[in-house]
């Protein structure tokens, strides 16, 4: 368990070149990353995990996710995102659209802020409700 108060999930799963008699991460089917105090997830973290069908980021400290973070997960069937302090501004609008079109989030991920969005399920919020003050966008 990490001792730092902030943990950023990088491309820890980058598979090595598969060679005979070697195990590769390219065959990983599930990843349980819950309760690890993760604060950020890089957009390319899951780039090579095409076979992943369950991903649990439940109970971390994630406030936002970059658009396209889950795009490489072609076989994803279950996604756990609840118990993260999501900031539901314009940067997270894509996630609501993704969850609406991919009904795979089974833990009921909810907004933590802003106050008007608190406790609302992200996948049930209309895209017009996701607003930013000024021009603050994640890339």
C-alpha positions, 0 to 999 in steps of 0.5 A: 500500500502506498504511503504518499497521499497522492498516487497517479496511475501511470501506464503500469500495465505496459506489456513487454513483447510477448515471447514464448513461455512468457506471460504478458499483460495483453491477456489481462481480463480484470484489474482491481485497483479499488481503495488505492488512494489513486488521484489521477489516471493518465489517458494512456494507462489502459492503452494495451489492455484490449482484453480487459472486461472488468475494471475497478477504480472504486473508492479512490481519490479520482476527481476527473478523467480525460476524454478517451481514457476507456476507449482502448477497452473494447471488451469492457463489460463492468466498470466500477467508479463509485466512491471517487470525488468526481468534479462534474464540470465540462471536463467530465461531460464525456464520461456521462455520455460514455456511461449512457451509451455503454451501460457497464458502470455498475457501482453508481458513480456520482458527482461530488461537486459542484454542489448543484450536482452533488450525489447525482449519478454521472451516467444519468446527467444531461450533457448540458448540465456539465459546465465550466467557469472560464476556459478550464479544460483537461487535455 
